[in-house]
Amino acid sequence: MNDETSHPESSDPVDRVPLDDAGTTSVPQAGLVRENGARDDLEVDRCRSAVLANLRHELRTPINAIIGYSEMLIEDAESASDESFSGDVRKIHNSGLMLLDMVNALLDPKRLEEGRLDAEAFGARVRHELRTPLNHIIGYAEMLIEDARGAVNTGVVSDLERIHLSGIRLLSLIDQIVGLTRAPREAEEIALEDSAVSGMLRDVLETIHTIESPAAYPHDSDRGRLLLVDDNEINREMLSRQLRRQGHQVEVVGNGREALGMIEKEAFDLVLLDIMMPEINGIQVLEHIKRDPQHRDLPVIMISALDEIDSVVRCIEAGAEDYLPKPFNPTVLRARIGACLEKKRLRDREVVYLKQIETEKKRADDLLHVILPAEIVDELIATDDVKPRRYENVAVLFSDIVGFTPYCEDRDPEEIVSNLQELVIAFEEHAIQYNMQKIKTIGDSFMAAAGLFKPVANPVLDAVHCGLKIIRSAHAVRPHWDVRVGIHVGPVVGGLLGRRQYLFDLWGDTVNTAARMESNGRPGHLALSVPAWRQVEQHFDCDSCATIPVKGKGNLQFKFIDATKRTCVD
């Protein structure tokens, strides 16, 4: 047998045959009764379709077991080079295939076009056509069981007994169908009997709704972790064995509630889901999975003998990856499982790639935020460009470490960069504290601006507070540097330069004047221009004033605030 073969059942046919009030047996879901009043033609067709589908479901169940177990026995016998045993089992297998073809022919959906089902003729055909190959199966199974027990070949006895039991069950079901069709016929229409199985079928049909208009072998990498959901124990045992032979990891559950619980607790690559199940049918389980954002991408293959077009369409519409009617073509089953697993792996890979892209994008955005102001980053991402702008009433601050160049001459680079890094980090924290935007560092010089992107009540006041903190923190840390700070206020032009290495910068007379205030200032002092001083003179005392000739500016008046004194008035 090929590993890919799978012919699962859906339930035990004997257990599912109900008794009527007189104690006699009747065929599940089907009875020949006359309904009072006229029924809509479409509903009649749907009921007939449901009955035929369920009869196929019931008759195929033991046939699937016969075919499936015989194929596994053939495979094992051929592996052991036991040609005699494999030849006998092949006769069982061929008879099973013959039975399957007969059932498909007898219950062809095209019979619906006849308008009614001739129950007596149908019963006669079932009795005549199915019993002969079935008797062959039962007979060969009994003979092989006896031989295997005599040869103490216990390894095959259990599978042969399952084949024999399935044959007996199928024979019993055929006899029940024949017995029923001999009863007086009063029906011109087909209705569903009120039984537990009928309720299950009605539940599935109500879930499906009426449809108004129709709309190669896997590699090792295609093996996955599968969840098999079927309410029939023989189905679960047989199909799980088939799938494990293919190299899959298989978990089995017997109903929809268990399936949903298992999916919540564990991760699966694929779900094989029967439709006809008690409590929660397969379509309802499928809809629940597809509503759950966490599991909606989990592929589901529906498996059922209920092969009506309504069922197929409803499952695909609900999100099923595929629909396989029982019994399965072995090659098709394996190929479709492989295809579903491959699609899931591609989808999982896509999710991983998308997450990687998002991670890299976030990393790039974070890097841009380190280099550029947040407002500039937002504009750059949104438009791939930053328009130059004029900003009014901006306080520009420059700071510079006194004696930094001679300090660097006799010290190691690691010590220099470490101390400077500590100081710049402190400057950046002070800038954030007082609503200032860091523009850049140039060597040991630090440049920031207040009132640039967000309006503030008094940008110079924020700049003075920040400058005082810069001077004091520089003196507090080793090597206890002295710092000069210069501040001027006025309009500036801002824009982004470069493509390979972005830099947001400011230009204009305000920037030049602030730089001159710093370079001509005093260690441990803030040097303010007259326009800047006017915005803070109510808050600080001027420690000293000086008129200093400045290159390119002539004589400029400087207002000094000593950072070492208690100068705040308000």
Protein Blocks (a to p, Z undefined) as FASTA:
>chain_A
ZZkbccddfbdfklmpccdfkopacdehiacdddedjddfklmmmmmmmmmmmmmmmmmm
mmmmmmmmmmmmmmmmmmnopaklmmmmmmmmmmmmmmmmmmmmmmgfklmmnopacfkl
mmmmmmmmmmmmmmmmmmmmmmmmmmmmmnopaklmmmmmmmmmmmmmmmmmmmmmmmmm
mpccfbfbdcddddfklmmmmmmmmmnopafbdcbdcdfklpccdddddfbfklmmmmmm
mmmmnopacdddfbfklmmmmmmmpccfbdcddfbdghiafklmmmmmmmpmklmmpccd
dddfblcfklmmmmmmnopabdcdddddfklmmmmmmmmmmmmmmmmmmmmmmmmmmmmm
mmmmmmmmmmpcfklmmmmmmnopacddddehiacdddddehklmmmmmccfklmmmmmm
mmmmmmmmmmmmnopacfbdehjaccddehklpccfblmlmmmmmmmmmmmmmmmpcehi
addddddddddddddedjklgcdddedjklmmmmmmmmmmcehiacddfklmmmmmmmpc
cfbdcddddehklpaddddddfkbcfbfZZ
